[in-house]
Amino acid sequence: MSSKNASPSAIPLETRAIHDVIMNELIQEDIMVIGSDYRVLDINDPMLEKFGLERENAVGRYCYEITHHQNTPCSGEEHPCPLILTLESRRPSQTTHVHLDKDNNKIFYSISCYPLLDNGKVIGAIEISRDITRDINLQKLMMQQEKLASIGRLSAGVAHEVNNPLTTILTTALLMQEDIEASDPMFEELETIARETLRCRKIVTSLLDFARQTKPEKREHKINDIVEESILLTKKQAAFKDVGIDYHFSGEIPLMRVDKGQIQQALINLLLNAVEATEADGQIRVRTDWVPSRKTAVIAIQDTGHGIPSEKLDSIFDPFFTTKETGTGLGLAITHGIVEQHGGAIEVESEPGKGTVFTITLPRAGGDLDA
């Protein structure tokens, strides 16, 4: 490819027609032709659609502006620039990147970069990107399910073994309290033993709930009714902290086949977490939507709390991971399991100091969402 005809507009019509067929029909992956100055010389239709661009608005721009929404080239171990690798080595290079689409959703790409030569000089590269988001998500899902299953079996055994001695300790402490005066210093010590034992029993109960995640008994329900009941059940805790809850329900959601009790448990977990994370005079917003094109119902719970640091977002659904001093780290793991067993997905977005939003997506037919 000569530098003088690198621009798509300079290619003869017949050659351009062949070029277009190869770019947009024969090769299914996303393709960019990039100059050595990082400027896009050409881009195929699938990639334009994914990033919400017209060709005239993409050609001539820097590649990193389009794929990463940033104003400097890619760098570092996580996002090494394949163009630089190809320019320096004069050989094809391969790497994995995370790009942002037109809606700022993450797309995992396997990128192969091939050098373009003109008189022995590398003048740019053809970058072919294969979307591996589905593969990555499936891999994460399988790892999460395997982890949950292993911890579930362990939790069940531990919980049963610990429950009996805890009951003995609690009963003994309460009986001893009955035999002494409230003014006795020992009374307060026994009160501490009873209180901490009850806290341990709460953890054990959570362990059993986590281990006993059963197959949903699905029946047709109105999602809006389940969400509204969940809000009513948590309004007292919110009012106690002077936190307001407002909601907006879509009237287009059809009857959904779900296990009402399990979905309600998941929503209550999220609502109580939102209440705990939100300071007085804060606000929690609950929204339901219907996406006709995918036949899915969406439930979003947004708070104005302190948010979650970005480095912890990938761990919040892991069992026993918690950011709360008295938390068990099982609430979100249970919620995640419930949503998965309904074939749905749960996502979280958060910014420290600005709040968090959890979004649950449930399929109408009760089958798995496209990963």
C-alpha positions in Angstrom: 0.0 0.0 0.0 1.6 3.3 -1.1 1.6 6.3 1.1 0.2 8.5 -1.7 -2.9 6.4 -2.0 -3.3 5.5 1.7 -6.5 7.6 1.8 -9.6 5.6 0.9 -10.8 8.4 -1.3 -7.7 8.1 -3.5 -8.2 4.4 -4.2 -9.6 3.6 -7.8 -13.3 2.8 -7.9 -12.9 -0.9 -8.8 -10.2 -1.4 -6.2 -12.3 0.5 -3.7 -15.3 -1.8 -4.4 -13.1 -4.9 -3.6 -11.7 -3.1 -0.6 -15.3 -2.4 0.7 -16.4 -6.0 0.3 -13.3 -7.3 2.2 -13.7 -4.7 4.9 -17.4 -4.9 5.5 -18.6 -8.4 4.3 -15.8 -11.0 4.1 -14.2 -10.1 7.4 -16.6 -10.2 10.3 -14.4 -8.6 12.9 -13.9 -4.8 13.5 -11.2 -3.3 11.3 -9.3 0.0 11.3 -6.5 1.1 9.0 -4.2 3.3 11.0 -1.4 5.6 9.9 1.9 5.7 11.8 0.7 9.0 13.4 -2.3 7.1 15.0 -4.8 8.7 12.6 -7.6 6.5 11.3 -7.3 6.1 7.5 -10.3 3.7 7.2 -12.7 1.9 9.4 -15.3 -0.7 8.5 -19.1 -0.5 9.0 -19.5 -2.9 12.0 -17.0 -0.9 14.0 -18.6 2.4 13.0 -22.0 1.1 14.2 -20.6 -0.2 17.5 -19.1 3.2 18.3 -22.0 5.2 17.0 -20.0 7.1 14.4 -20.3 8.1 10.7 -17.3 7.4 8.5 -16.6 11.1 7.9 -16.5 11.7 11.7 -14.0 8.8 12.2 -11.5 9.0 9.4 -8.7 11.4 10.3 -9.3 11.1 14.1 -6.8 9.5 16.4 -7.6 5.8 17.0 -7.4 6.1 20.8 -10.0 8.9 20.7 -12.5 6.5 19.1 -11.7 3.3 21.0 -10.8 4.5 24.4 -12.3 8.0 24.6 -9.0 9.5 25.7 -6.5 12.0 24.3 -3.3 10.1 24.6 -2.1 6.8 23.0 -2.5 3.5 24.8 0.4 2.5 27.1 1.2 0.3 30.1 1.0 -3.4 30.7 -2.8 -3.5 30.6 -3.2 -1.6 27.3 0.0 -1.8 25.3 -0.3 0.0 22.0 -0.4 -2.7 19.2 0.5 0.0 16.6 3.7 0.9 18.4 4.6 -2.7 18.8 4.1 -3.2 15.0 5.9 0.0 14.0 9.0 -0.9 16.2 9.2 -4.6 15.3 7.9 -4.3 11.7 6.0 -7.6 12.5 2.4 -8.4 13.4 1.5 -8.0 17.0 -1.3 -9.1 19.2 -2.8 -7.9 22.5 -6.0 -7.7 24.4 -7.8 -4.3 25.1 -10.9 -3.1 26.8 -12.7 -0.5 24.5 -15.7 1.6 25.3 -18.7 1.6 22.9 -21.1 4.5 22.2 -22.9 3.9 25.5 -19.6 3.6 27.4 -20.1 -0.1 27.9 -16.9 -2.2 28.1 -16.0 -4.4 25.1 -13.2 -6.9 25.5 -11.2 -7.2 22.3 -8.5 -9.5 21.0 -6.5 -7.2 18.6 -4.2 -8.3 15.8 -2.1 -5.6 14.1 -0.4 -6.1 10.8 2.1 -3.7 9.3 1.5 -1.8 6.1 4.7 -1.4 4.1 5.7 1.2 1.4 9.2 0.7 -0.1 10.3 -1.2 2.9 9.1 1.4 5.3 6.2 0.8 7.8 3.7 3.5 7.2 0.9 2.2 9.3 -1.1 -0.9 10.2 -4.3 -2.8 9.7 -5.8 -3.5 13.1 -8.4 -6.4 13.3 -10.3 -6.5 16.6 -12.3 -9.6 17.6 -15.0 -9.0 20.2 -14.3 -11.6 23.0 -16.7 -10.0 25.6 -19.0 -13.0 25.5 -16.1 -15.4 26.1 -14.7 -13.3 28.9 -18.1 -13.0 30.6 -18.8 -16.7 30.3 -15.4 -17.5 31.8 -16.1 -15.1 34.7 -19.5 -16.6 35.2 -18.1 -20.2 35.3 -15.4 -19.2 37.8 -17.9 -17.4 40.0 -20.3 -20.4 39.9 -17.6 -22.8 40.8 -16.4 -20.5 43.6 -19.9 -20.1 45.0 -20.6 -23.9 44.8 -17.4 -24.7 46.7 -18.0 -22.0 49.4 -21.6 -23.1 49.6 -20.7 -26.6 50.5 -18.1 -25.5 53.0 -20.5 -22.9 54.5 -23.2 -25.5 55.1 -20.9 -27.8 57.0 -19.4 -25.0 59.1 -22.8 -23.4 59.9 -24.3 -26.7 61.2 -21.2 -27.4 63.4 -21.1 -23.9 64.9 -24.8 -23.4 65.4 -25.2 -25.9 68.3 -22.4 -24.5 70.6 -23.6 -21.0 69.9 -27.1 -21.9 71.1 -25.5 -23.4 74.3 -23.4 -20.3 74.9 -26.4 -18.0 74.4 -28.7 -20.0 76.7 -26.1 -20.3 79.4 -25.4 -16.5 79.4 -29.2 -15.7 79.6 -29.7 -18.2 82.5 -26.8 -16.7 84.4 -28.2 -13.2 84.0 -31.5 -14.3 85.6 -29.6 -15.3 88.8 -27.8 -12.0 89.3 -28.8 -8.3 89.8 -28.6 -5.9 86.9 -26.2 -3.8 89.0 -23.7 -6.6 89.2 -20.7 -5.9 86.9 -21.0 -9.5 85.7 -24.4 -8.7 84.3 -23.0 -6.4 81.7 -20.3 -8.9 80.8 -23.0 -11.5 80.2 -25.0 -9.0 78.2 -21.9 -8.6 75.9 -21.6 -12.4 75.6 -25.3 -12.7 74.6 -25.1 -9.8 72.1 -22.0 -11.1 70.4 -23.4 -14.7 70.3 -26.5 -13.4 68.6 -24.3 -11.6 66.1 -22.5 -14.9 65.4 -25.9 -16.6 64.9 -26.9 -14.0 62.4 -23.7 -14.8 60.5 -24.5 -18.5 60.7 -28.0 -17.9 59.4 -26.5 -15.9 56.5 -24.2 -18.8 55.8 -27.1 -21.3 55.7 -29.1 -18.9 53.4 -26.1 -18.8 51.1 -25.6 -22.5 51.1 -29.3 -23.4 50.6 -29.8 -21.4 47.4 -32.4 -23.6 45.9 -33.8 -23.7 42.4 -36.4 -20.9 41.9 -40.1 -21.9 41.9 -41.1 -19.6 39.1 -44.7 -18.4 38.6 -46.0 -15.4 36.7 -45.8 -12.2 38.7 -45.9 -8.4 38.2 -42.4 -7.2 38.7 -43.6 -3.7 39.7 -45.7 -5.3 42.6 -42.6 -7.2 43.8 -40.5 -4.1 43.7 -43.1 -2.0 45.5 -43.5 -4.6 48.3 -39.7 -4.7 48.7 -39.7 -0.9 49.1 -42.5 -1.0 51.7 -40.6 -3.6 53.7 -37.5 -1.3 53.8 -39.1 2.1 54.2 -38.9 2.0 58.0 -35.1 1.5 58.0 -34.8 4.3 55.4 -37.0 6.7 57.4 -35.0 5.9 60.6 -31.9 7.3 58.8 -33.9 10.2 57.2 -33.3 8.7 53.7 -36.0 9.2 51.1 -37.0 6.5 48.6 -38.8 7.5 45.3 -39.6 5.2 42.4 -40.8 5.2 38.9 -42.3 2.1 37.4 -42.7 1.3 33.7 -46.3 0.3 32.8 -45.1 -1.8 29.9 -43.6 -4.8 31.7 -45.6 -8.0 31.1 -46.0 -10.8 33.6 -42.7 -12.3 34.4 -41.9 -15.9 35.4 -39.9 -15.5 38.6 -39.7 -16.8 42.2 -41.3 -13.9 44.0 -39.6 -14.7 47.3 -36.1 -14.9 45.9 -36.4 -11.8 43.8 -37.8 -9.9 46.8 -34.9 -11.1 48.9 -32.4 -9.9 46.3 -34.1 -6.5 46.1 -34.3 -6.1 49.9 -30.6 -6.9 50.1 -29.8 -4.1 47.6 -32.2 -1.6 49.2 -30.8 -2.2 52.7 -27.3 -1.8 51.4 -28.3 1.5 49.7 -29.9 2.7 53.0 -26.7 1.9 54.9 -24.5 3.6 52.4 -26.6 6.8 52.3 -26.3 9.7 54.8 -29.2 11.6 56.3 -31.2 13.6 53.8 -29.9 11.4 51.0 -32.1 9.8 48.3 -32.6 6.3 46.9 -34.2 6.0 43.4 -35.8 2.8 42.2 -36.7 2.4 38.5 -38.2 -0.3 36.4 -38.0 -0.5 32.6 -39.0 -2.8 29.8 -36.7 -3.4 26.8 -38.9 -4.8 24.0 -36.0 -5.6 21.7 -34.5 -8.1 24.2 -37.7 -8.9 26.1 -36.1 -8.1 29.4 -37.2 -6.3 32.5 -34.7 -3.9 34.2 -34.7 -2.9 37.8 -32.3 -0.2 38.9 -31.6 0.9 42.5 -29.6 4.1 42.8 -28.3 5.8 45.9 -26.6 9.0 46.7 -24.2 7.4 49.2 -20.4 7.3 49.6 -19.9 5.0 46.6 -17.5 2.1 46.1 -13.8 2.5 45.2 -13.1 1.3 41.7 -10.5 -1.2 42.9 -13.2 -3.0 45.0 -15.9 -3.1 42.3 -14.7 -6.5 40.9 -14.9 -8.1 44.3 -18.2 -7.0 45.7 -20.1 -10.2 44.6 -17.5 -12.5 46.1 -18.6 -14.3 49.2 -17.3 -12.8 52.5 -16.1 -9.6 50.8 -17.5 -6.6 52.6 -16.8 -2.9 53.0 -18.9 -2.7 56.2 -17.5 -3.2 59.7 -20.3 -5.5 60.8 -21.1 -7.1 57.4 -21.0 -10.8 56.6 -20.1 -10.3 53.0 -22.8 -12.7 51.9 -25.7 -10.4 51.0 -24.5 -9.5 47.5 -23.2 -13.0 46.9 -26.7 -14.3 47.6 -28.3 -11.6 45.5 -25.9 -12.5 42.6 -26.8 -16.1 42.9 -30.6 -15.5 42.8 -30.4 -13.3 39.7 -28.2 -15.8 37.9 -30.6 -18.6 38.7 -33.3 -16.6 37.0 -31.1 -16.4 33.9 -30.5 -12.7 34.5 -27.6 -10.4 35.1 -26.7 -7.8 37.8 -24.3 -4.9 37.2 -22.9 -2.2 39.4 -21.7 1.3 38.6 -20.2 3.5 41.3 -18.2 6.6 41.9 -16.8 7.5 45.3 -18.7 10.4 46.8 -21.5 10.3 44.2 -23.3 7.1 44.9 -23.9 3.6 43.4 -26.4 2.1 41.1 -27.2 -1.6 40.9 -29.0 -2.8 37.8 -30.8 -6.2 37.5 -31.9 -7.5 34.1 -34.3 -10.4 33.9 -35.4 -12.2 30.7 -39.1 -12.5 30.0 -39.0 -16.2 29.1 -37.0 -17.2 32.1 -34.0 -18.3 30.0 -30.4 -17.0 30.1 -29.6 -13.6 28.8 -27.0 -13.4 26.1 -23.8 -13.3 28.0 
